[in-house]
Amino acid sequence: MIAVRKPGIPVRVRWRREEEFAFEPVSPAMVTTVHATLDGAGRPIDWTTQIWSGRHSSRPGGGGNLLAAEALPDPPPAPPPTESSNPPGAGTRNGEPLYDFPAKRIHHHLIAETPVRTSSLRGLGATLNVFAIESFMDELALEAGEDPVQYRLSILKDPRARAVIEKVAEMSSWPTKSTLSPTGGEGRVRGSAAAGGGSTKGRGIAFARYKNIAAYAAIVAEVEVEEEVRVIRVWCAADAGLVINPDGATNQLEGGIVQAISWALKEGVRLDTAGISSRDWESYPVLRFSEVPEIEVALLNPVSDNPPLGVGEASGGPTVAAIGNAVAHALGARLRDLPLTRERVMAALLTA
């Protein structure tokens, strides 16, 4: 448009990082709550997931959704505020747990208009939904006085889902029930972070089948908390059916784990009255190379008669959830908001 108004004059348009950070679409904010009615043995007999989120699917394209069209004298109407239905869903992605509950449902509250432009982030709504579901599963296991691995297996019939949970427990030498008490014991060492007595270690597990139709992934994360959370080690067991390129599949899972650690501990868009205020790498930090933990990945039955399953994005949600469960184990206090920043860790300790 500038070149049209200045014929014969070379034009260069510069797009600075601050402008990109301020005006690019961001992942929509989400709130997910889960509710369960339990039987006498502490197993859910009725489950409800409620999800509030903006639109995850507003990529420029057809249907009048080309961003540059807003500059036209007579721009086309905006596309209707809709989301893709389940499965695989967008905001509702992985909102239905794979566990065998007699009754379960999802209520999706679509926020059609948001203060800033939103679109897809890797995993869409699966990350927060798995975080909520798997955090609650750990709380239910604690309420029942049972090991989180055994509790999950007791309400999970899918043999491939069971296999990845059992495998990651074996890989990580999953602790016994006595070491998983969030109030002390072997699982918490070297004093209390709240009292300034050093760091606290913990482990957590989480599981999901991405979109409930793609690869299965179970994650165990080990963390150390000393005001801030540091992920020490991550184990991943995945079932992607027939794997054509094992190295590529492993790289996908590892990359998802690294990105999910960054989501869990650091990444969060900041807003003020003018819109997005996190416009550089100081106000929007990401994981550094020095903070990447040791990662071990195992592919179950990569040479099999099972059809190939999509492995991209499969490890993201379980990694975030496993870190959340590990932090809760370490501190004896659960953080329900992401990212798990120093400020949120200290607030949880002060109110524990």
KADAFEN-V101543 format. One record per backbone hydrogen bond with DSSP energy under -0.5 kcal/mol. CO is the residue of the C=O (numbers start at 1). NH is the residue of the N-H. E is the energy in kcal/mol with one decimal. If there is no record, write none. Layout:
CO;NH;E / CO;NH;E
This chain:
1;5;-1.3 / 2;6;-1.3 / 6;9;-1.6 / 12;14;-0.6 / 14;16;-0.7 / 16;20;-2.3 / 17;21;-3.1 / 18;22;-1.8 / 19;23;-2.0 / 20;24;-2.3 / 26;119;-1.5 / 29;54;-0.9 / 31;52;-2.8 / 33;50;-3.0 / 35;48;-2.6 / 37;45;-3.4 / 37;46;-1.2 / 39;42;-1.9 / 43;39;-2.6 / 46;37;-2.4 / 47;105;-1.5 / 48;35;-2.4 / 48;50;-0.5 / 49;107;-2.8 / 50;33;-2.6 / 51;109;-3.8 / 52;31;-2.2 / 53;111;-3.0 / 61;65;-0.6 / 62;65;-0.7 / 65;67;-0.6 / 66;69;-1.7 / 67;70;-2.0 / 68;71;-1.9 / 69;72;-1.6 / 72;75;-0.7 / 80;82;-1.9 / 84;90;-0.6 / 85;89;-1.8 / 90;93;-1.0 / 90;125;-1.8 / 92;95;-2.8 / 95;97;-0.7 / 99;101;-1.4 / 103;47;-1.9 / 105;49;-2.3 / 106;108;-0.5 / 107;51;-2.8 / 107;109;-0.6 / 108;110;-0.8 / 109;53;-1.7 / 110;112;-1.0 / 117;26;-2.2 / 119;28;-0.6 / 121;124;-3.3 / 123;126;-2.1 / 124;127;-0.8 / 125;129;-2.2 / 126;130;-2.8 / 127;131;-2.0 / 128;132;-2.6 / 129;133;-2.6 / 130;134;-2.9 / 131;135;-1.7 / 132;136;-2.1 / 133;137;-2.0 / 134;138;-1.5 / 135;139;-1.8 / 136;140;-2.7 / 137;141;-2.1 / 138;142;-2.3 / 139;143;-2.4 / 140;144;-2.0 / 141;145;-0.7 / 141;146;-2.8 / 142;145;-0.8 / 147;151;-2.7 / 148;152;-1.8 / 149;153;-2.3 / 150;154;-1.6 / 151;155;-0.5 / 152;155;-1.5 / 153;156;-1.1 / 155;100;-2.8 / 158;162;-2.5 / 159;163;-1.9 / 160;164;-1.6 / 161;165;-1.7 / 162;166;-2.7 / 163;167;-2.4 / 164;168;-2.4 / 165;169;-1.9 / 166;170;-1.9 / 167;171;-2.8 / 168;172;-2.0 / 169;174;-3.0 / 170;173;-1.1 / 176;179;-1.0 / 177;180;-1.5 / 178;181;-0.6 / 181;184;-1.1 / 185;188;-1.6 / 192;197;-2.8 / 193;196;-0.9 / 200;225;-3.3 / 202;223;-2.8 / 204;221;-2.5 / 206;219;-2.7 / 208;210;-0.6 / 208;217;-2.4 / 209;212;-2.7 / 210;213;-1.6 / 210;214;-2.6 / 215;210;-2.2 / 216;239;-1.8 / 217;208;-1.9 / 218;237;-2.3 / 219;206;-1.9 / 220;235;-2.7 / 221;204;-2.1 / 222;232;-2.8 / 222;233;-1.4 / 223;202;-1.9 / 224;226;-0.5 / 224;230;-2.5 / 225;200;-2.0 / 226;228;-2.1 / 228;226;-2.5 / 230;224;-2.6 / 230;232;-0.5 / 232;294;-1.6 / 233;222;-2.7 / 234;296;-2.3 / 235;220;-2.2 / 236;298;-2.4 / 237;218;-2.6 / 238;240;-0.5 / 238;300;-3.1 / 239;216;-2.2 / 240;309;-2.6 / 242;244;-0.6 / 245;249;-2.5 / 246;250;-2.6 / 247;251;-2.4 / 248;252;-2.2 / 249;253;-2.2 / 250;254;-2.8 / 251;255;-2.9 / 252;256;-2.3 / 253;257;-2.0 / 254;258;-2.4 / 255;259;-2.5 / 256;260;-2.3 / 257;261;-2.2 / 258;262;-1.8 / 259;263;-2.3 / 260;264;-3.0 / 261;265;-2.2 / 262;266;-2.4 / 262;267;-2.2 / 264;339;-0.5 / 264;340;-3.8 / 270;277;-2.6 / 270;278;-1.1 / 272;275;-1.8 / 275;272;-2.9 / 277;279;-1.3 / 280;284;-1.5 / 288;291;-1.6 / 289;292;-1.4 / 294;234;-2.5 / 296;236;-2.5 / 298;238;-2.6 / 298;300;-0.5 / 299;302;-0.5 / 302;243;-2.9 / 302;304;-0.7 / 306;242;-1.3 / 310;215;-2.3 / 311;314;-1.6 / 313;317;-0.5 / 315;319;-1.7 / 316;320;-2.1 / 317;321;-2.4 / 318;322;-2.6 / 319;323;-2.3 / 320;324;-2.2 / 321;325;-2.5 / 322;326;-2.3 / 323;327;-2.5 / 324;328;-2.1 / 325;329;-2.2 / 326;330;-2.4 / 327;331;-2.6 / 328;332;-2.3 / 339;341;-1.9 / 341;345;-2.5 / 342;346;-2.7 / 343;347;-2.0 / 344;348;-2.3 / 345;349;-2.1 / 346;350;-2.1 / 347;351;-1.4 / 348;352;-0.7
